[in-house]
């Protein structure tokens, strides 16, 4: 049984990654010793709750690192097992993409892997689990190779599957002790990019919520307030949502869109809103903490997502748990949570006209909103209960 684990992330803990923090806390409560390792410290805007501050204080950060620590750790690993060390270095070179830039990145990953491996040896940790295994996944895989450790990973969605060749997903699945996917759709994609003899070690463990935080709420009358929460990036498809709002305004539907989040597309989106003369009816709030989000959920009539690719977004679960019905695109793992006309509405991806129709339908039908919330909360209780999912993950770890 694996009892002493390391959890490795690129940045941890971030206010936007509460699902990882719930997972770590749940495994600790289940009796596992877990040290959290992060390549970098999160930015100041990712400062969240008191619990996140405490988690930040107990997390080991690789960067910044003194040259002496880097050389000392790598020299110690080389002396302990030169064959393993050299095999790890060869692996770093063999899994890189062509080009000088890729070579430089792989050397950085190998340097970070040495820091992870040396730290785990000092702490007597035997297994490393990695979330979002793109760049950071290389570090976990290489650390396991040069220090005779085992490693596993959780696959979330768009980034790793859309560039599976670049991130060498096939090799990472083969080398992993087990691989976790957050949806059945995600598992199918992992199976697509791996050999059949690896399929038995690919498992589904949902991100989950603490059911004690479920909100009882009763909607009445016509709704007006629409909420989006997420990173303002191309993959989120927000121009589609803005077009749908514009469509509804032309139909004299009373509506106000509240956009919470930040990201590289914010300026572009704000310009679109200005061009459409919607600045009075679409408000950008920037990044908000988890505590501040509670106020937005409390005043929202419907939550809308227009992404082109997702896993199963935790924010949809959070909206339902706060008594807010959801509209989301019928893509990837979302239908595993949002059952059309049962726990929400599924819309045709990238179709602003059909989205506008569904928004109008849900805003004008309070009983439908109440029904979706009730059914959605039951689905969360059955399939996205953090306690159940932690038990499932713990069993997978023990079996491995």
C-alpha positions in Angstrom: 0.0 0.0 0.0 1.2 3.5 -0.8 1.1 5.5 2.4 3.4 8.4 1.8 2.6 10.4 -1.2 3.7 13.6 -2.9 1.2 15.7 -4.8 2.9 17.7 -7.6 1.3 20.7 -9.4 2.7 23.6 -11.5 1.2 26.2 -9.1 -0.5 25.2 -5.8 -2.7 26.1 -4.0 -4.6 28.4 -6.3 -8.0 29.8 -5.4 -9.3 28.4 -8.7 -8.1 24.8 -7.9 -10.2 24.1 -4.8 -11.0 20.6 -6.2 -7.3 19.6 -5.8 -7.3 21.0 -2.2 -10.5 19.0 -1.4 -8.8 15.9 -2.7 -5.6 16.4 -0.7 -7.6 17.1 2.4 -9.9 14.1 1.9 -6.9 11.7 1.4 -5.2 13.0 4.5 -8.4 12.4 6.4 -8.4 8.9 5.0 -5.0 8.2 6.6 -2.6 9.0 3.8 0.5 11.2 4.5 0.7 13.7 1.7 3.3 16.4 1.0 2.4 19.0 -1.6 5.0 20.1 -4.0 4.6 23.0 -6.4 7.0 24.2 -9.1 6.1 27.8 -8.5 4.2 29.9 -6.0 0.8 31.1 -7.1 0.4 34.8 -7.8 -1.0 37.1 -5.1 -4.4 37.3 -6.8 -4.7 33.6 -6.2 -4.8 34.3 -2.4 -8.0 32.7 -1.2 -9.3 31.3 2.1 -7.6 30.8 5.4 -7.3 27.1 4.5 -5.5 28.0 1.3 -3.1 30.2 3.1 -2.3 27.4 5.5 -1.9 25.0 2.6 0.5 27.4 0.9 2.6 27.5 4.1 3.0 23.7 4.2 3.7 23.3 0.4 7.3 22.8 -0.8 8.2 25.1 -3.7 10.9 24.2 -6.2 11.4 27.7 -7.6 13.3 29.8 -6.7 16.2 27.4 -6.0 19.8 28.2 -5.1 22.4 26.8 -7.6 24.0 25.0 -4.6 20.8 23.1 -3.8 20.3 22.2 -7.5 23.8 20.9 -7.9 23.8 19.1 -4.5 20.5 17.3 -5.2 21.5 16.2 -8.6 25.0 15.1 -7.6 23.5 13.1 -4.7 21.1 11.3 -7.1 23.9 10.6 -9.6 26.1 9.1 -6.9 23.3 7.0 -5.4 22.3 5.4 -8.7 24.2 6.5 -11.7 22.4 4.1 -14.0 19.0 5.3 -13.0 20.1 8.9 -13.2 21.4 8.5 -16.8 18.3 6.5 -17.8 16.2 9.5 -16.6 18.3 11.9 -18.6 18.0 9.7 -21.6 14.2 9.6 -21.1 14.1 13.4 -20.9 15.8 13.6 -24.3 13.8 10.8 -25.9 10.3 12.2 -25.1 11.0 15.8 -26.2 9.6 17.3 -29.3 11.9 18.3 -32.2 13.7 21.6 -31.9 16.1 23.6 -29.7 13.4 25.2 -27.7 12.0 21.8 -26.7 15.4 20.6 -25.7 15.9 23.6 -23.4 12.5 23.0 -21.8 13.3 19.3 -21.2 16.6 20.3 -19.5 14.5 22.5 -17.2 12.1 19.6 -16.5 14.9 17.3 -15.7 16.5 19.9 -13.4 13.1 20.2 -11.6 12.7 16.5 -11.5 16.0 16.1 -9.6 14.7 18.6 -7.0 11.5 16.6 -6.6 13.3 13.3 -6.4 15.8 14.5 -3.8 13.1 16.1 -1.7 11.0 12.9 -1.8 14.0 10.8 -0.7 14.6 13.2 2.2 11.0 13.0 3.3 10.8 9.2 2.6 7.9 9.6 0.2 7.3 6.7 -2.2 4.8 7.8 -4.8 4.2 11.0 -6.7 0.8 12.1 -8.1 0.5 14.8 -10.6 -2.5 17.0 -11.6 -2.7 18.5 -15.1 0.2 16.5 -16.5 1.4 18.6 -19.4 4.7 20.3 -18.5 4.5 19.3 -14.9 3.8 15.7 -16.0 7.3 15.5 -17.4 8.7 16.4 -14.1 6.8 13.7 -12.3 7.6 11.0 -14.8 11.3 11.9 -14.8 11.5 12.1 -11.0 10.0 8.6 -10.7 12.6 7.3 -13.1 15.7 8.8 -11.5 14.7 8.0 -7.9 13.0 4.6 -8.3 9.6 6.0 -7.4 6.2 5.3 -8.8 4.0 8.0 -10.3 0.4 8.6 -11.3 -1.6 11.5 -12.8 -5.0 13.0 -13.2 -6.1 14.1 -16.7 -8.6 17.0 -16.7 -9.3 18.0 -20.2 -8.6 20.3 -23.1 -4.8 21.0 -22.9 -3.5 17.5 -22.6 -5.9 15.9 -25.0 -5.7 18.5 -27.7 -1.9 18.3 -27.9 -1.4 14.7 -26.8 1.6 14.3 -29.1 3.4 17.4 -27.8 2.9 16.3 -24.2 3.7 12.6 -24.9 0.4 11.4 -23.3 0.9 7.9 -24.6 4.3 7.6 -22.9 3.1 9.1 -19.6 0.1 6.7 -19.4 2.5 3.7 -20.1 4.9 4.8 -17.4 2.3 5.7 -14.8 1.2 3.3 -12.1 -2.3 4.4 -12.7 -4.1 7.3 -14.5 -7.2 9.1 -13.2 -9.7 10.8 -15.5 -12.4 13.1 -14.2 -15.1 11.9 -16.6 -16.0 8.9 -18.7 -15.4 11.0 -21.8 -11.9 11.8 -20.5 -11.3 8.1 -20.0 -12.3 7.4 -23.6 -9.8 10.0 -24.8 -7.0 8.5 -22.6 -7.9 5.1 -24.1 -7.7 6.6 -27.6 -4.1 7.8 -27.0 -2.8 4.7 -25.2 -2.4 1.0 -26.0 -5.1 -1.4 -25.0 -2.9 -3.1 -22.4 -2.9 0.2 -20.5 -6.7 0.6 -20.3 -7.2 -1.4 -17.1 -5.1 1.2 -15.2 -7.2 4.2 -16.4 -9.9 5.0 -13.9 -12.6 7.6 -13.4 -12.7 9.7 -10.3 -15.0 12.7 -10.4 -14.1 16.1 -8.9 -16.7 16.5 -6.2 -18.3 18.8 -3.7 -18.9 18.8 0.0 -22.6 18.2 0.1 -22.9 20.1 3.4 -22.7 23.3 1.4 -25.9 22.7 -0.6 -28.2 25.8 -0.7 -31.9 25.6 -0.5 -33.4 28.2 -2.8 -36.7 28.9 -4.5 -37.0 30.9 -7.7 -40.0 33.0 -8.4 -41.0 35.3 -11.3 -39.0 36.1 -14.3 -35.2 36.0 -14.0 -32.8 38.7 -15.2 -29.3 38.1 -13.9 -27.1 35.7 -15.9 -23.7 34.7 -14.5 -20.5 33.4 -16.1 -17.5 32.4 -14.0 -14.2 31.3 -15.5 -11.0 32.2 -17.2 -11.4 34.7 -20.0 -9.8 32.7 -22.7 -10.5 31.7 -26.3 -11.6 28.2 -25.3 -14.5 29.5 -23.2 -16.4 30.8 -26.2 -17.6 34.0 -24.6 -18.3 35.9 -27.8 -21.1 33.3 -28.3 -22.6 34.2 -25.0 -22.3 38.0 -25.8 -24.1 37.4 -29.1 -26.9 35.5 -27.4 -27.3 38.4 -24.9 -27.5 40.8 -27.8 -30.1 38.6 -29.5 -32.3 38.6 -26.3 -32.0 42.4 -25.9 -33.3 42.8 -29.5 -36.3 40.7 -28.3 -36.8 43.1 -25.4 -35.8 40.4 -22.9 -34.8 42.0 -19.6 -31.3 40.7 -18.9 -27.9 41.6 -17.3 -24.8 39.4 -17.8 -22.3 39.3 -15.0 -18.8 38.0 -16.1 -16.5 37.0 -13.2 -12.9 36.1 -14.1 -9.9 37.3 -15.8 -7.6 36.2 -18.6 -5.9 37.0 -21.9 -9.1 37.6 -23.8 -10.6 40.2 -21.4 -9.6 43.3 -23.4 -10.9 41.8 -26.7 -14.2 40.8 -25.0 -14.6 44.3 -23.5 -14.1 45.8 -26.9 -16.8 43.5 -28.4 -19.2 44.6 -25.7 -18.5 48.3 -26.4 -18.9 47.8 -30.2 -22.3 46.2 -29.6 -23.3 49.0 -27.2 -23.9 46.6 -24.4 -21.7 48.1 -21.6 -24.7 48.9 -19.5 -26.0 45.4 -19.6 -22.7 43.3 -19.5 -20.4 43.9 -16.5 -16.8 42.6 -16.1 -15.8 42.1 -12.5 -12.4 40.5 -12.8 -11.1 37.8 -10.5 -13.1 37.2 -7.3 -12.3 34.9 -4.4 -14.4 31.9 -3.4 -16.0 33.9 -0.6 -16.9 36.8 -3.0 -18.4 34.3 -5.5 -21.1 33.4 -2.9 -22.6 36.8 -3.4 -22.8 36.4 -7.1 -24.5 33.0 -6.9 -27.0 34.4 -4.4 -28.2 37.1 -6.9 -28.1 35.0 -10.1 -31.0 33.5 -11.9 -29.2 31.3 -14.3 -25.6 30.3 -14.9 -24.4 29.9 -18.6 -21.3 28.3 -20.0 -20.3 28.4 -23.7 -16.9 26.6 -23.7 -15.6 24.8 -26.8 -13.9 22.2 -24.6 -14.1 21.2 -20.9 -13.7 18.3 -18.6 -16.7 18.4 -16.1 -16.4 22.0 -14.8 -16.6 22.2 -11.1 -18.2 25.6 -11.4 -21.3 23.9 -12.8 -21.5 21.8 -9.7 -21.0 24.9 -7.6 -23.8 26.8 -9.3 -26.3 23.9 -8.9 -25.2 23.5 -5.2 -25.9 27.2 -4.7 -29.4 26.9 -6.2 -28.6 28.3 -9.6 -29.8 26.4 -12.7 -27.3 25.9 -15.6 -27.1 26.0 -19.3 -24.0 24.4 -20.9 -22.8 23.1 -24.2 -23.4 19.4 -25.1 -19.7 18.5 -25.2 -17.1 16.2 -23.6 -18.0 15.2 -20.0 -20.7 17.9 -19.3 -23.7 15.6 -20.1 -22.5 13.3 -17.3 -23.6 16.1 -14.9 -26.1 18.2 -16.9 -28.9 16.0 -18.1 -30.8 17.9 -20.7 -34.2 19.2 -19.4 -33.5 17.2 -16.2 -30.7 19.0 -14.3 -30.2 21.8 -16.8 -30.2 22.6 -20.5 -27.7 21.4 -23.0 -27.1 23.7 -25.9 -25.6 23.2 -29.4 -22.0 24.3 -29.1 -21.1 27.7 -30.6 -24.8 28.4 -31.6 -25.7 31.7 -30.2 -29.3 31.6 -31.6 -30.2 28.3 -29.8 -28.4 29.5 -26.7 -30.6 32.7 -26.7 -33.7 30.6 -27.0 -32.7 28.4 -24.0 -31.7 31.4 -21.9 -35.1 33.0 -22.6 -36.9 29.8 -21.8 -35.2 29.3 -18.5 -35.3 33.0 -17.4 -39.0 33.1 -17.9 -39.9 29.8 -16.2 -39.2 29.8 -12.4 -40.7 26.3 -11.9 -38.3 24.9 -14.5 -35.4 26.6 -12.7 -36.5 25.0 -9.4 -36.8 21.6 -10.9 -33.4 21.7 -12.5 -31.8 22.7 -9.2 -33.5 19.9 -7.3 -32.5 17.3 -9.9 -29.0 18.6 -10.3 -28.4 18.5 -6.5 -29.5 14.9 -6.5 -27.1 14.0 -9.3 -24.2 15.8 -7.4 -25.1 13.9 -4.3 -25.1 10.5 -6.1 -22.2 11.0 -8.6 -20.1 14.0 -7.5 -20.0 13.5 -3.7 -16.4 14.3 -2.6 -16.6 11.7 0.2 -17.5 8.9 -2.2 -14.9 10.0 -4.8 -12.2 10.2 -2.2 -13.0 6.7 -1.1 -12.8 5.5 -4.7 -9.4 7.3 -5.2 -8.1 5.8 -2.0 -9.1 2.3 -3.1 -7.3 2.8 -6.4 -4.1 4.0 -4.7 -4.2 1.0 -2.2 -4.8 -1.5 -5.0 -1.9 -0.1 -7.0 
